């Protein structure tokens, strides 16, 4: 059964869905325009703005739920955004079952993260500005999921990119934070270029970017056109969600304040790619090769994240690579298609709870340990931080898939669906997903044990660990409840709720091994991975990095992905840019060094950062121009007809 592509006009309470975006956006504007005059109360305005959007989201959600399944959507056209020739784009919003669950996740979990940030950022002089950027981020993410066409999605997509750059590099006086923000910005531009060209193709081939019109006419496109369009959308999704080959920026984003890590890596930005593929399900299910590519990207990325995460010692970077891996499971789900679309969304929602829980728990540990992040220098914190320990434990048990916590009900069905693909690849993707479950249990147990159990390994700077204040532990408790029960609750209700978007669940192929055996194997490999880590690390670990074999060394170096990017893209780009850009007799270095000197940044490191940024940005613009011109010529010549 094909999902419906006819949307009802918003009436009654649902005609106010624009307020979901407007409230945090206006709050961000107020905080930025008032400046220091809002320092004393601005953070509370930021919290209330997102909480108000959450309350409205609940109202709209239950209003939508009261409608018949075939009418369960509300489309609102606000004004003509673009009207040039045959191109007409509305500034329009769509609140349907898929958008509804994302709105509740973004604003619900986002509200708890905002509340936590009040305590976490208490002594930061830029707290008011931080909450302005936080609200801007939420508003952009809401526009992304509520837009009724790809241009509105792209508008929110770029807004999220801007806000994430501002938040990741919030402590911009730290070179590491400035570099991480730049890295996230540039790597996302690669994915964004793919998404933009994909949208151009939609208009060139279909004459529209409206969801209902695009999805209703996909069958009229050739298989080659669908494949290329889908690959371009996938490139955008991989960039925003930190999937192979654009995953390198995501762990570096940990340089921002911990609430940023929780918001980006749990409820918002990294889920945007999953949303894009799920929303575009009519395109992806129209080409089996395209689905295979998505599944392969997900399976490969989930293993990359697991392997690297097992070798990291920074508490936030372990969680970041865990996010890369768990998003891989979601890509695996949306790539499998059919009923697995809903399974991916269930895991996305459950992940929002337990990953936000653990990121904020990591922030609580850092708060009590004077910003120490090295898990080799923790140990025994269970005695001093009981609430943080207990809530973190719920997230840990959830992510490794121990029943009856949420991760078991969200991840195990994806593993089972991988074994039901229907050909020899069932073994390939199923075993990859199963292996990922065991590795996840290993490295997450290593993190939990070295942080909260075993001997105390504190340094002189943090001999007196302490629990975080109430305003930080309350969000942890609420998120822990979600980590416990969200998976079961959603597994029983979400598939039916999303049926108007994805269509009725299709019958799966016969699994290559019995479903009961898959469930047993999933629990066994998870328990085995956790037991191995417990046995290895319950007595602590060496305080210094020890010599290791080839695999561990490669994992410590991110499987050499950064080195490959530098050798294949960065250095040739530098040489190419130097050859193409010659602004004066000193070349680009002289110009950039002059800019650096003009702003007082005469240090060699700052000059190198600025030079690298200008070079990289020039190269990205040049590459984008070449790709756009090439796509245009291909369309004109009829290659993509």
N, C-alpha and C positions, 0 to 999 in steps of 0.2 A: 504494500500500500504506500503510495506516494504521500509525503506530508503536504498539507495545504499551503498555498502561497497567497491566499486571499486574506487581507487584514481588515478588521472592522474599524470604523472611525471611533475615536475616543469620545465618550459621552459621560455625563455625570461626574463623579469623583475622579474618574480616569482622565478627564480633560486637564487635570492639574499636574500631570506627570512632569511637566517642564520644571516644576518647583524642585524636583529631586536634584537637578543640576544647578539651578539658580541659587539655592540657599548657600551651599558651600562656596560657590563662585563669588557671590556678593560678600560673604564673610572674608574670603581671601583679599578681595579688593579693599574692604574697610581696613583690615590689618596692615596692608601695604601702604595705603594712602595716609592713614593717621600716624604711622611711624611710631616714634617713641611714646607718643601720648597714649598709646594703647598697651604699653608694656605691662601695666599692672593687672589688666583684666583680659588681654587679647587671647591668652591661651584658653580661657573658659569660653569665649565666643567661638573659637575653633572647635571645641568639644561639642558645644550645643548645636552648632550648624550641622555637623555630621549626625548627631543624635536625632535632630529634627528630620533629616532626610531618611533616617532609619524608620522613624515612626510613620512618616508618609509612605515609605516603601511597604510597610506592613499593611497600611490601609489600602493601598492600590493592589497589593498582592491578594488580599482577601476579596476585594471587589472583583478582581479577575477570576478568582476561584469560584465566585458565584455564578459565572456565566457558563453556558453549555460549551462542551469541548470544542465544537466546530466554530464557535464565536469567541474563543478565548484569546483575544488580542485587542489592542487599542492603539490605533495609529493616529498621530496628531501632527498636522502640517502647520507650522508656525508662520513661515514666509518663504518666498522664493530666494534661495541662497545664490544660485547661479542660473542665469537665463541668457544664453548666448547661442544664437542660431538654433540648431537642433538639440543643443545640450540644455536640459532643464533639471536642476537639482534643488529639491526642497530642503529647507532646514526643518526636517521632520523627525519625529521620535516614534518609537515602536515599543510598547510594553506588552510582551507576550510571555508565555511560560519560561522560555530560556532567559530573556532579559530579567524577568522577575526574580529568579533564583540568584542571578548575579548581583542584582541591586541589593538584595538582603545580605548577601555575603560581604559586598564592598562596604555597605554602611553599617552593618551589624558588627562584624569583626573590626572594621575601621573605627567605630566608636570606642571599642574597648582599647584599641591601640592608641587612640588619641588621649583617652583618660590616663592610660599608663604613662604617656609621654609628659603629662603635666608634672608627675613626680620625677621622671627620668631627666627632664631638661630643666629642673627647678633652678639650678644655679648657672645656667647658660645665659649670657647676656643677650643672645639673639633668639630667645624663646618665642617671642611674638612673631618674628619673621619666620621662624621654623613652622609655626602653626599656620601661617599664611600659605606657605608652600605646601604644607600638608593638605589644607583645604583645596588648594588649586589642583593637587594630584587627584583627590577624590572626585572633584567636579569633572576633570578630564576623563577619568575612568568611567564615570557614569554616562558621559556623552558617548564614549566608545561603545558601550553595551546597549545604549538606548537609541542610537541613531537608526533610522529606517532605510538607510542607503549606505553604500560604501564610501561616499565622500564624507558623510557625517562620521562614520567609523574612523576614517583617516584623520579627520579633524581632531577627534578625541585621542587617536593614536599618537599624533604629534604633540598634543598637549601633555599626555602622560610622559612622553620622552623629555619634554622641556622640564617638567616638574621633577622627574627622577634625576636629571642632571643637577638641578638646583639642590636637591636633597642629598644625593650621594656626595657631592662636593661641598656640603654645607660648611664643614670645617675646612674651608679652602686654604687657610694658612698652613695646613699640613700638606707637604708635597704629595704624600701618598693619596690623600683624599682628592686633591686637584687632578692627579693623574687618573684615578679611578673614574671620576666623573667624565673626564675626556674620553677614556676608553669606552665607557658605556655609550656615550654620545656617538662616537664614530662607528662602533660596531653596529649599533642600531640603525645608523644611516644606511648601511648595506642592506639590511632587511627591509627598511622603509622604502628604499628605491624599488625593490622587487614588488612590494605591495602597490606602490604608485603605478608602476607599469602594468600590473595586473588590472588595476582599475581603468587605465587608459584602454586596455584591450577590451574590457567590457563595453565601453562606449563605442569603440571602433567596430566591434562585431555585433553588438546587440542594440546599440543606440541608447542605452540607459544604464544607470547604476543603482536603481531602486531594487531592493531585495526581491519583492514579489515579481517584478518584471524580469529580472535576471534569472531567478530560479525557475520561472515558468517557461523560459525559452532556452534553457541549457540544452535540451534535446535537439534543438535545431543546429547546434554547433558541431563541427567535425571533431573526431576523436583527438586529432593533433592539437586543435585549438583549446579544447578542454584541458588537455595535458599541460600545455604551456601555461595557460592561465592559472591552473591549480598549482604548478610548481612555483610561479611567481608569488602566489598567496602564501604558499608554504615557506618561501624564503622570508617573507615578512613575519610569519608566525614564529619561525625558528629564531629570528633576531630578538623579538620581544620576549620570548619565553626561554631564551638561553639554551637552545637545542643545537646539536651538531649541524653545521660547523661553526656556529656563532655563539658558543656557550662561554667563551673565555671571559667576557665582561662581567658575568653575573657574580662569581665569587669575589671579584675585586670590589663590587659594590658594597661590601661589608665595611668599607672605610667611612660610610655615613653613620649617623647616630643609630643605635639599635632599633628604635621604633621605626625608622625608615626601612631597615632590613625586614622587619616583621610585615610592614605594609606592602613592600614590593614583592617579597618572596612568599607571602602567604595568600593574601586576599585579592591582590590587584594586578600589578603590571605583568608578572610572569604568567598569569592565567589568560592574558589577552590573546596569545597565540592559539590556545586551546579554544577560546571563544570564537576566534575567527574561523577556524576549521569547522567547528560545530555549526556555526551560523551558515557556513557555506557548504553544508552537507550535500546539497543537490549537485554541486559542482564535483565534489570529491567522490561521490558514489557513482558518478557517470563514467568513471574511467578506472579500471582495475589496476593499471600500471601506477596511476597516481596514488591509489590507496596503498599499494605495496611500498612506494617510496616513503609515505608517511609512517607506516608501520616500521620500516627499516630505520628511519631516523629516530623514532621513539625507542626501539630496542637497543640500538647502538648507544644512544645518549644515556639511557638508564644504567647501562653497564659502565660507561665512562665515569658517570657521577659516583657510582658505588666504589670503583677502584681508587679514584683519586681521594674520595672522602675518607677511605680507610687509612690513608697515609698522612692526613693533616693533623696538626696539633692546635690550631687556632679554633676555639669553640664555635665562633660564628662562621668560619670558612667550612668546617665540617657540615654545619647545617645548610650552608649555601650549596655545597656540592650535593647534599641530600635533596635539596629543592630541584636541582638540575635532573637528578635521577627520578624523582617522583613525577615531575612534569613529563619525563620520558614515558612513564606508565600511562599518563593521560593521552599523549600522542599515539601510543600503541593502541589505546582504546578507540580514539576517533578514526584512526587508520583502518581498524578492523571493520568499521561501519555497522549498519544495522542496529541491533539492540545495544552494541558496545558504545555507541554515542552516549547513551544515557549513563552507562557504567563509568565512562570517563568523567562526566559531569559530577557524578556521585563522589568519585575519588577527589575531584577538584574541590568540592565543598568540604569533604572531610579533612582534606589536606589544609584547607584554610584554617580550620580549628587547631589541629594538633601542631602544625608548623608555626603558626602565630604563638601558640602556647610555648613552644620550645625556644623560639627566638626571644620572646619577652623574658622567658626564664633565663636565657643566657645573659640578657641585659641585667637581670636581677643579680646573677652571679658576679658580673663585672662591677655592679654597684657596690656589692659587699666586699669585693676584692680589689678595690682601687684601680679599676679598669684593666686588670690582668686578664688576658684572653688565652694564655697557654694552658691547656688542660694538664700538661705534665707538672704544673705548679699549683694544682688544686689538691683535691683529696680530702675526704672526711667532712665535706661541707654539709652533709646531712644533719650533723649535730647542731649547726649554727643557723641553717636556713631551711627549717622544716617545711614551710609552706612552698618555698621554691622547689625543694626536693620532691615533695609529694605531687605537685602539679606537673613538674617536668617528667616525673615517672609516668604519668598518664599519657603524655605525649609520646614518650619513648615506647611504651607498650602498644600504643595505637599505630605508630608508624611501622613497627616491625610485624604487625599483623597478628597479634595475640588475641584470640576471641575472649570475651565478647566486645572488645573495644572497636572503635570506628574503622581503623585501618583494615581489619579483617574483612569487614562487610563491603569495603570499597575496592581494595586491591585484589583480593582473591578472585572475584568474578572476572576481572580483566585477565588474570593469568589463565583462568579456565577458558575464556573466549579465545585466547591466543592458541590454545590447543584444539580449538574447534574451527580453525580457518578452512579446513577442507582439503588440503594437499600436503605435500612434504614439508612446506614451510610451517605447518602446525608444530612440528618438532623444533624447528629452528627458533621461532619466536616464543613458543611456550617454554622451552628450556632457558632461553635468555631471561624471560620474566621470572622464572623460578629461581635461577641463579641470582638474579638481582635481589630477590627477597632474602636469600641467605646472606648475601653480602651486606644488605641494609641492616639486618639484625646484628651482624658482626660489628660494623663500624659505629652504629648508634649505641650499642651496648658498651663498646670501648669508651665512647664519649661520656656516657652516663656513669660508668664505674670510676673512671679516672677523675671525674668532677666531684661526685658525691660520696664515694666510698674509698676504702683503702687508707693507707697512712697519709697524714698531712704533709704536704710538700711545699709549704708557703715560703715566700721570700721575705726579706726584711720589710718590704713596703706594704705587705698585707698580712700581718700576723694576727689581725683581729677581724675576721670575717663576721658579718652581721646580716640579719634579714632586712629586706627592703621595706619601705613604709607601706602602710595600708593601701594607699592609692595605687600602688604598683602591684600588690599581691591580689587585690580583688579581681582585676581583669584576668590574672592567671587562673584564679579559681573558676571563673565563668568559662574561660576557654578550655580548662581541664574537663568540665562537664560536657562540653561539645566533643572533646577528644574521646570521651567514654561512649556517648550514646548517639552522636550524630550519624555515624555510618549505618547503624541498624534502622534508625528512623527514616533516613533518606532512601535506603535500599528498598523499603516497602512502599514508598510513595512517589519518588521522583520519576521512575520510568513511565508510569501512567500519566503523570503531570506533563512530561515532555513529549508525549505522543503526538500532539498537534504540530510540533516542530519537526520531529524526526520520523513520524509515521509509526504505524503499528510495528511491534517487534517481529522481525522475521525469524523463521525457524533456523536454528544454527545447523551446521553440518555436524555429523557425528564426531565426537572428540576422539582423538587417537588413543587416549587412555580414559578410563572411566572417571566421571566427575568426582565421585567420592574419593578416588585415589588422588586426584589433583588436590583436593582439600587437605587430605592427610599429608601429602608431600609438602604442601605449602607450610603447614604448621611444623612439620619435622625439620625442614631446612632452616626455618626461622629460629626454632628452639636450638638447633645445633649451632647456628652462627652465633647466637647470644651466649650459649654455654661456652663456646670456644673463647670468645672475647672475655667472658667473666673469669675463666681459668687463667688466661694470659695476663690480665691486668688488675686482678683484685688486690694484688700486693703493690700496686703502683707501677711506675715505669721510670726509666732513666731520665734525668733532667736535661740531658743533652742529646742531640740527634746522633743516633748510632749508625755505623756503617750498615749498609743493606745490600740486598741483591738487586738484580736488574729490574725486576718488576716494581719493587718498593721505591727504588731510586727514580724510575720513570714516573710513578704516581706522585712522588713528592714534587716533581717538576711538571705536573699537570699533563703527563703523557706527551710532553714536548710540544703541545699545541701552540703555546706562546712562541716557542722558538721557530716552529714552522711558519706561523703567521708573520713573524719578523723577517724570516729569510725569503719567503715567497711573495709577500705583499708589501711589507713596510720598506725594506731596503731598496727593492726595485722602484717602488713609488718615490722614494727620496731622490734616487738618481734621475727618474723620469721628470719629476717636478723641477729639479735643478736645471735640467736641459731645456724644459719648456718655459720656465718662468725666469726671466732675467730683467729685473726692474731697474737696475742702475749698474754702474761699473763695479760695484761691490757684490752684486747679486742679491739674492733673497736673504742671505745671512746678514748682510749689512743693514738692510731695511728692518729685519726683525730685531736685531741687536739695538738698532736705534729706538725702536718702539719700547723695548725692554728698559733701555736707559731712561727714556722719557717718563716712564711710570715708576721709576725708582727701583726697577728689578734688574740690577746689574750682575747678579750672581750667575755663575756658569750654569747651574741647574735650571734656574728660571729661564735663561736664554734657550737652553736646550728644549725645555718643555714648550715654550712659545714657538720656537722654530719647528719642532715636530708637529705641533697643532696646525700651524699654517700650511706646512707641507702636506699633512694628511688631509686637511680640509680641501686644499686645492686639488689633490688627487681624487678625492671622492666626488667633487663637482665635475671634474673632467671625465671620470669613469661614468658617472650618471648621465652626462650629456651624450657620450658615445652610445650607451645602452638605449637611451630614449630615441636618438636619431635612428639607430639600427632597427628598433621595434617599429618606428613609424614607416621606414622604408619597407620592412617586411610586410606590413599591413597594406601599404600602397601597391606592392607588387603581387599581392594576393596569396602570399605564402601562408598567412594565418586565416584565410577565408574559411 
